[in-house]
Amino acid sequence: MKFIILAIIVGVVFAGYVDLIHAATLPDYVIPCKRNDPNIEKCIVNAVNHIKPHLKNGIKDLNVPAMEPLSLGTLNILESGSSGINVKAIDLNIYGASNFEIRKFKISDDGLRFDFELNLPHLEGEGHYDISGKILTLPIKGRGPFTGNFDNFYAFVKLIVEKTVIDGEEYLRVKDLQVKVRTGKGNINLQNLFNGDKTLGDVVNDTINQNFELFTNELIGPIERALDKKFLAIARKIMENFTYNELFPTN
Protein backbone atom coordinates (compact mmCIF):
# COMPACT_ATOMS: atom_id res chain seq x y z
CA MET A 1 0.00 0.00 0.00
CA LYS A 2 2.82 2.42 0.81
CA PHE A 3 4.32 2.18 -2.64
CA ILE A 4 1.11 2.94 -4.51
CA ILE A 5 0.83 6.01 -2.28
CA LEU A 6 4.20 7.22 -3.55
CA ALA A 7 3.03 6.95 -7.13
CA ILE A 8 -0.09 9.00 -6.44
CA ILE A 9 1.93 11.66 -4.61
CA VAL A 10 4.40 12.11 -7.47
CA GLY A 11 1.52 12.37 -9.94
CA VAL A 12 -0.33 14.97 -7.86
CA VAL A 13 2.76 17.11 -7.32
CA PHE A 14 4.06 17.25 -10.88
CA ALA A 15 0.67 17.23 -12.61
CA GLY A 16 -0.33 20.12 -10.37
CA TYR A 17 2.82 22.03 -11.28
CA VAL A 18 2.19 21.55 -15.00
CA ASP A 19 -1.38 22.84 -14.58
CA LEU A 20 -0.04 25.95 -12.88
CA ILE A 21 2.50 26.63 -15.64
CA HIS A 22 -0.27 26.32 -18.24
CA ALA A 23 -2.55 28.85 -16.53
CA ALA A 24 -3.09 32.06 -18.49
CA THR A 25 -2.11 34.25 -15.51
CA LEU A 26 0.40 32.79 -13.10
CA PRO A 27 -0.42 33.39 -9.43
CA ASP A 28 2.31 34.94 -7.32
CA TYR A 29 3.13 31.62 -5.65
CA VAL A 30 4.21 30.07 -8.97
CA ILE A 31 7.79 30.40 -10.20
CA PRO A 32 8.04 29.66 -13.96
CA CYS A 33 11.16 27.90 -15.26
CA LYS A 34 12.57 28.79 -18.67
CA ARG A 35 13.89 26.11 -20.97
CA ASN A 36 17.36 27.66 -21.28
CA ASP A 37 17.81 28.47 -17.60
CA PRO A 38 21.30 27.16 -16.66
CA ASN A 39 19.91 26.39 -13.20
CA ILE A 40 16.65 24.81 -14.40
CA GLU A 41 16.95 21.85 -12.03
CA LYS A 42 17.21 24.16 -9.03
CA CYS A 43 14.40 26.30 -10.45
CA ILE A 44 11.98 23.37 -10.75
CA VAL A 45 12.72 22.13 -7.23
CA ASN A 46 12.34 25.67 -5.88
CA ALA A 47 9.06 26.13 -7.78
CA VAL A 48 7.56 22.92 -6.39
CA ASN A 49 8.64 23.81 -2.86
CA HIS A 50 7.16 27.28 -3.34
CA ILE A 51 3.69 25.96 -4.15
CA LYS A 52 3.84 23.08 -1.64
CA PRO A 53 1.92 24.94 1.12
CA HIS A 54 -0.99 25.41 -1.33
CA LEU A 55 -1.14 21.71 -2.19
CA LYS A 56 -2.32 20.68 1.29
CA ASN A 57 -5.88 21.94 0.66
CA GLY A 58 -5.67 21.91 -3.14
CA ILE A 59 -6.18 24.70 -5.68
CA LYS A 60 -9.73 24.37 -7.01
CA ASP A 61 -9.42 26.99 -9.77
CA LEU A 62 -6.60 25.00 -11.36
CA ASN A 63 -8.00 21.51 -10.66
CA VAL A 64 -5.11 20.68 -8.33
CA PRO A 65 -6.53 18.15 -5.81
CA ALA A 66 -5.96 18.37 -2.05
CA MET A 67 -3.16 16.24 -0.67
CA GLU A 68 -4.60 16.09 2.86
CA PRO A 69 -5.90 13.55 3.08
CA LEU A 70 -5.19 11.57 -0.03
CA SER A 71 -8.39 9.58 -0.55
CA LEU A 72 -7.39 6.70 -2.76
CA GLY A 73 -10.54 4.59 -2.67
CA THR A 74 -10.06 0.87 -3.37
CA LEU A 75 -6.74 -0.44 -4.65
CA ASN A 76 -5.91 -3.99 -5.73
CA ILE A 77 -2.35 -4.04 -4.40
CA LEU A 78 -1.50 -7.64 -5.22
CA GLU A 79 -3.44 -10.41 -6.89
CA SER A 80 -1.70 -13.75 -6.33
CA GLY A 81 1.51 -13.60 -8.38
CA SER A 82 4.87 -15.05 -7.33
CA SER A 83 4.37 -14.07 -3.69
CA GLY A 84 1.15 -16.09 -3.49
CA ILE A 85 -0.67 -13.34 -1.64
CA ASN A 86 -3.78 -11.29 -2.38
CA VAL A 87 -3.98 -7.79 -0.91
CA LYS A 88 -6.71 -5.19 -1.36
CA ALA A 89 -6.95 -1.78 0.33
CA ILE A 90 -10.47 -0.35 0.68
CA ASP A 91 -11.46 3.29 1.44
CA LEU A 92 -7.79 4.16 1.89
CA ASN A 93 -6.89 7.60 3.30
CA ILE A 94 -3.33 8.84 3.71
CA TYR A 95 -2.14 11.74 5.87
CA GLY A 96 1.22 13.52 5.72
CA ALA A 97 1.79 13.41 1.95
CA SER A 98 2.01 17.20 1.64
CA ASN A 99 5.22 17.12 3.68
CA PHE A 100 7.15 15.44 0.86
CA GLU A 101 10.77 16.44 0.28
CA ILE A 102 12.57 16.52 -3.07
CA ARG A 103 16.05 15.27 -2.27
CA LYS A 104 17.48 15.06 -5.78
CA PHE A 105 16.37 16.23 -9.22
CA LYS A 106 18.46 15.97 -12.38
CA ILE A 107 17.77 16.77 -16.03
CA SER A 108 20.04 15.32 -18.73
CA ASP A 109 20.17 14.31 -22.40
CA ASP A 110 19.18 17.79 -23.60
CA GLY A 111 16.18 17.92 -21.31
CA LEU A 112 14.81 14.53 -22.33
CA ARG A 113 15.71 12.57 -19.19
CA PHE A 114 14.51 13.31 -15.65
CA ASP A 115 15.86 11.56 -12.56
CA PHE A 116 14.37 12.48 -9.21
CA GLU A 117 14.16 11.25 -5.65
CA LEU A 118 11.30 11.89 -3.23
CA ASN A 119 11.37 11.37 0.51
CA LEU A 120 8.25 11.07 2.64
CA PRO A 121 9.34 11.70 6.24
CA HIS A 122 6.14 10.45 7.85
CA LEU A 123 2.84 9.04 6.62
CA GLU A 124 -0.21 7.77 8.45
CA GLY A 125 -2.77 5.54 6.79
CA GLU A 126 -6.21 4.23 7.60
CA GLY A 127 -8.83 2.21 5.79
CA HIS A 128 -9.90 -1.39 5.36
CA TYR A 129 -8.03 -4.39 4.00
CA ASP A 130 -8.70 -7.81 2.53
CA ILE A 131 -5.71 -10.15 2.63
CA SER A 132 -5.06 -13.86 2.10
CA GLY A 133 -1.99 -15.94 1.42
CA LYS A 134 1.40 -16.17 3.10
CA ILE A 135 3.76 -13.53 4.47
CA LEU A 136 7.25 -14.72 5.46
CA THR A 137 5.92 -18.32 5.16
CA LEU A 138 3.21 -17.43 7.70
CA PRO A 139 -0.36 -18.18 6.53
CA ILE A 140 -2.54 -15.10 6.84
CA LYS A 141 -6.18 -14.37 6.17
CA GLY A 142 -8.46 -11.54 7.23
CA ARG A 143 -10.67 -8.61 6.39
CA GLY A 144 -11.24 -5.48 8.47
CA PRO A 145 -9.91 -2.02 9.39
CA PHE A 146 -6.22 -1.17 9.48
CA THR A 147 -3.97 1.70 10.54
CA GLY A 148 -0.32 2.32 9.79
CA ASN A 149 2.63 4.63 10.37
CA PHE A 150 5.46 4.83 7.86
CA ASP A 151 8.73 6.76 8.13
CA ASN A 152 11.36 7.72 5.57
CA PHE A 153 10.16 6.02 2.41
CA TYR A 154 11.89 6.94 -0.86
CA ALA A 155 10.93 6.72 -4.53
CA PHE A 156 13.64 6.85 -7.23
CA VAL A 157 12.23 7.61 -10.66
CA LYS A 158 13.87 7.66 -14.11
CA LEU A 159 11.77 9.22 -16.86
CA ILE A 160 12.98 9.34 -20.49
CA VAL A 161 10.96 11.25 -23.09
CA GLU A 162 11.28 11.97 -26.79
CA LYS A 163 9.97 14.70 -29.04
CA THR A 164 7.23 14.05 -31.58
CA VAL A 165 5.38 16.37 -33.99
CA ILE A 166 1.56 16.39 -34.10
CA ASP A 167 -0.26 18.84 -36.37
CA GLY A 168 2.89 20.92 -36.67
CA GLU A 169 3.42 21.22 -32.90
CA GLU A 170 6.17 19.54 -30.88
CA TYR A 171 5.08 17.33 -27.99
CA LEU A 172 6.93 15.15 -25.51
CA ARG A 173 6.15 11.43 -25.40
CA VAL A 174 7.23 8.98 -22.70
CA LYS A 175 9.83 6.58 -24.04
CA ASP A 176 10.80 4.78 -20.83
CA LEU A 177 9.94 5.00 -17.15
CA GLN A 178 11.43 3.04 -14.25
CA VAL A 179 10.70 3.19 -10.54
CA LYS A 180 12.72 1.84 -7.62
CA VAL A 181 11.54 2.00 -4.03
CA ARG A 182 13.55 1.99 -0.81
CA THR A 183 11.49 1.25 2.25
CA GLY A 184 11.96 2.81 5.65
CA LYS A 185 10.64 1.99 9.09
CA GLY A 186 7.04 1.51 10.00
CA ASN A 187 4.32 -0.49 11.66
CA ILE A 188 0.83 -1.59 10.79
CA ASN A 189 -2.13 -2.94 12.69
CA LEU A 190 -4.49 -5.27 10.84
CA GLN A 191 -7.64 -5.75 12.87
CA ASN A 192 -9.98 -8.74 12.68
CA LEU A 193 -7.39 -11.19 11.37
CA PHE A 194 -8.60 -14.80 11.45
CA ASN A 195 -12.18 -13.63 12.11
CA GLY A 196 -11.19 -11.67 15.21
CA ASP A 197 -8.97 -14.28 16.88
CA LYS A 198 -6.89 -11.89 19.02
CA THR A 199 -4.11 -14.37 19.78
CA LEU A 200 -3.47 -15.24 16.13
CA GLY A 201 -3.99 -11.60 15.08
CA ASP A 202 -1.40 -10.35 17.55
CA VAL A 203 1.07 -12.98 16.37
CA VAL A 204 0.69 -11.91 12.73
CA ASN A 205 0.88 -8.17 13.47
CA ASP A 206 3.91 -8.66 15.72
CA THR A 207 5.60 -10.84 13.11
CA ILE A 208 5.04 -8.26 10.37
CA ASN A 209 6.24 -5.34 12.49
CA GLN A 210 9.29 -7.15 13.84
CA ASN A 211 10.27 -8.04 10.28
CA PHE A 212 9.00 -4.89 8.61
CA GLU A 213 11.86 -4.61 6.11
CA LEU A 214 11.61 -8.28 5.12
CA PHE A 215 7.85 -7.95 4.82
CA THR A 216 8.05 -4.95 2.48
CA ASN A 217 10.93 -6.41 0.46
CA GLU A 218 8.85 -9.53 -0.19
CA LEU A 219 6.24 -7.33 -1.88
CA ILE A 220 8.63 -4.95 -3.64
CA GLY A 221 8.84 -6.67 -7.05
CA PRO A 222 5.12 -6.67 -7.88
CA ILE A 223 4.71 -3.21 -6.36
CA GLU A 224 7.50 -1.68 -8.47
CA ARG A 225 5.88 -3.09 -11.62
CA ALA A 226 2.56 -1.59 -10.55
CA LEU A 227 4.30 1.74 -9.95
CA ASP A 228 5.82 1.67 -13.43
CA LYS A 229 2.34 1.38 -14.94
CA LYS A 230 0.84 4.12 -12.77
CA PHE A 231 3.68 6.57 -13.37
CA LEU A 232 3.54 5.88 -17.09
CA ALA A 233 -0.20 6.57 -17.26
CA ILE A 234 0.21 9.81 -15.30
CA ALA A 235 3.14 11.06 -17.39
CA ARG A 236 1.43 10.29 -20.70
CA LYS A 237 -1.77 12.00 -19.61
CA ILE A 238 0.12 15.17 -18.70
CA MET A 239 2.28 15.31 -21.81
CA GLU A 240 -0.44 14.66 -24.37
CA ASN A 241 -2.25 17.83 -23.28
CA PHE A 242 0.63 20.29 -23.53
CA THR A 243 3.10 21.20 -26.26
CA TYR A 244 6.82 21.12 -25.59
CA ASN A 245 6.93 24.90 -25.61
CA GLU A 246 4.12 25.12 -23.06
CA LEU A 247 5.92 22.77 -20.69
CA PHE A 248 9.34 24.41 -21.19
CA PRO A 249 8.99 27.95 -22.59
CA THR A 250 12.02 29.71 -24.10
CA ASN A 251 11.15 33.12 -22.61
Buried (B, 14 or more C-beta within 10 A) or exposed (E): BBBBBBBBBBBBBBBBBBBBBBEEEEEEEBBEBEEEEEEBBEBBBEBBEBBBEBBEEBBEEBEBBBBBBBEBEEBEBBEEEEBEBBBBBBEBBBBBBBBBEBEEBEBEEEBBBBBBBBBBEBBBBBBBBBBBBEBEEEEBBBBBBBEBBBBBBBBBBBBBBEEEEEEEEEBBEBEEBBBEBEBBEBBBBBBBBBEEEEEBBEBBBEBBBEBBEEBBEBBBEBBBEBBBEBBBBBBBEBBEBBBBEBBBBEE
